[in-house]
Amino acid sequence: MFETFLKNMTEDIRWKQRFSNFKKVLANLQFALNIETPDITQKAGTIQFFEVSFELQLNHKSRFN
């Protein structure tokens, strides 16, 4: 019973960490998308933020399906 409790607590913490990471990356993506005339490095960073946010979203969503 205690092992189940610890497992649930660990999963709860991981869920919160994943969601927190997703929110941070999404905020960075929104910031990058608001740059009026991005240079090549900023464009590459925007693409990277999109890729990471998409991957985090898929991983987060797959936990609940």
N, C-alpha and C positions, 0 to 999 in steps of 0.2 A: 504494500500500500504506500509506504514512504517513497519507494522507488518510482511509483507512478506519479506521485506528487512532485518529486524532483524533475521528472521528465516533462511534466506539464509546465512547470515553472520555467525550465530551460527553453521550451518551445515558445512560451509567451514572451520571454526576453528576446529570443531570436526574431519573432514577428515584429516586435517593437523596433529592433535594430534595423531590420530590413525596410520597414516603413519609413523610419527616420532617414536612412540612406537614400531612399527613393525621393523623399521630399527635398533633400539637399540637392540631388542631381537635377530634379525638375526645376528648382529655383535657378540653378546655374544655366540650364537650357533656356529658360524664359529670359534671363538676363542677356545671354548670347544672342537670342533671336531679336532683341531690341536694339542691337548695334546697327546704326544707320548704314555705314559704309565699311563693312568688315574687310580686313586684309586676308591674305591667304591663310595665315596662322589662326586667325579668329574663325574663319570658315571651317578649318579642320577641327578646331576645338568644339565648334557647334555640332558638327557631325558626331564627334566622340561623345558629347553629352547626350545626344539623341540615342546613340547606340546603347549607352549604359542605362539610360532611363527606360528604354524599351526592354532591355534584358531584365532589369530589376522588376519591372511591371509584370513581365511574363512569369518570372520566378515567384513573385508574390501571389499572382493570380492562381498559379498551379497548385499552391498549397491548399487552396480552398475548393478545388474541383475534385 
